[in-house]
Amino acid sequence: MSLAFLKNDIESHDFKKIYYICGEEAYLKHFYFTELKKALFGEITDHPDCMTREGSELSLSELTDAVNAYPMMAERKAVIIIDLKSSDIAATWLSSHAKKLEDNIIIIIYQLSENIDLKTSVGKQFKKSISDNGLWVDIDPLDTATLKKWVSQQFKKRNKSIDADCINYLLSQTSNDMYALLNEIEKLSSYCESVITKDAIDLITTKTIDAKTYELTDAVFEKNSAKAFAVLKKLSDMRTNEIMIMASVYSAVTTVYKTKLLASAGLSTHEMELELGQKGFVLNRNIARANKTDRSSLEKMLAICAEADVASKSTSVDSEVLLSELITSLIGLV
């Protein structure tokens, strides 16, 4: 909700005295921080009425001088504080002086990597002071539906089209970090003439470790040993922990088994989406895997994965050898 209020302030130019911008989604934080500055000072990046300082480097005298100074070339003067900590003098000062700020001053606290510790009494008092006199904006990653809309919009801006299944596939293969996604969108837009395809995604995008392990389980269910061990080599080159790979394979086999049980129980595709938390390409892939593998084989595969999981916790076992044996055994059961 706080993000909606920030958007409204930017559009209406009806600004509050203080903005605290934090959260896990770096792309959106930077986007709205930049939009707020543009709303205040236009395209001027180094405006004389805008002072930017690191929280740890901002002295009390510098802060109070800036707050008490009148703007020269704009309606308001802005003080931007980057990465403010609870122990910084500016945090202490703002806790007690936020309500006294004049209407022609705006404080913007932009948390790139720091966050105020809200478990402490100091942190709680600071948040109350900001919230009472300004806007606390916590920007977290987008939910899946909104992220898909954003991906579609980004391709549309570049005069490219992409269908829902390809968006699902892209998100299953790459990082959901919006900066990383934007990079993949740029690469695909440059490569594809008009339509984004699954083949292009396979060819162009940088796959995450999770996507590589999905590729590994694809090879297992395809009974393709050469492909499986080629993917294992890539994962090894990426210095991926063997135990983490085994855990991912175990999880994938478990999901296929659950899909098999749900399909056998007569659940519809929509009901399986709700039960498994999957849809589109990912769900269809697991349905296809479940359809071509009998229940008995899947139960044996689960048992082998469980045995490998127990064995991997023994320091006397070579994890690389254990992983290779696991993949060979699983392919033999499909």
C-alpha positions, 0 to 999 in steps of 0.5 A: 500500500505504501508504494501506491501512496508514493506513486500518487505523490509522484504523479500529483506532486503533493509531497510529504516531508520525509520518504524512507525507501527500503525493501528487497527489490533493488530494481523497483527501489531505484526506479521509484527513487529516481522517479521521485527525484525527477518529480522534484527536480526534473531531469537535472541530476545535480541540482543545487537544491539537492544534497546527497550524502551517505548516512555514516558521513552526514554530520549533524551540522551539515544536516541542520544547515541543509534543513534550515537553508532556503531553496534557491532554484526550486520550490523545495530543497531535498536532502538525500541520505543513502544507507542510514543506520540506527547508529547514525546521527541523522537517524537520532536527529530525525526521530526527534525533529521530523515533525518540525521540518518546514514544508519547503524541505524533503528528506529522502532516505534511500536504503541501498543495502542497509535497513534500520533495525526495527527490533530495537526501541531506537528503530521502532521510534525512528519508524514511528517518527517517519510514518507519522510525518512522512511515508515509509515505503517497503518495496518487496519483489513483485508477486508472480502475476504482476511480474509476468505483466511487467515482463510482457510490458517490457517486450511490448515496449521493444515491439516484441510479442511473447505468449504466456507459456513463454513468459512462464518458461522464461521465469522458470529458466532465469533469475526473478531479480528484475535487473537480471530479467531486464538484461535477459529481455534486452538480449532476447529482444535484440536476437528475435525479430518479432516473436520471443520463442522457447528456442530463443530462450534456450539459446540466449538466456543465462540460466540459473543453477535452478534452471540447470538442475531442471535441465538435469531432471529433464534429461533423467526423465528423457532417459538421456544419459549423455545430456544428463552428464553434460549438464552435470559437467556444466553444474560442476564448472559453476561450482555447484554443490553436489548435495544441493543438486541431489536435493533439487533432483529429489524435489523434482522427483517428488513433484512428479510423484505428487502430480501422478497421484493428483492426476490419478485422483482425477483432479483437473489441471486447474485443481493441480495448479492450486495444489502444487503451486505451479502452472503453465509450462512448469505444470505441463512439463511435470504432467508429461513426466508423470504420464510416461512414468508408472507409479511403481517406478516413481516410488522406486526413484523416491526411495533411491533419492532418499537413500542418496540423501542419507548417504550424502550426510556421511563424510566418508562418501564422495558426493560427486560419485554418489551424484553420478550413481544416483543419476544413472540409477534414476535413468534406469528406472524411467 
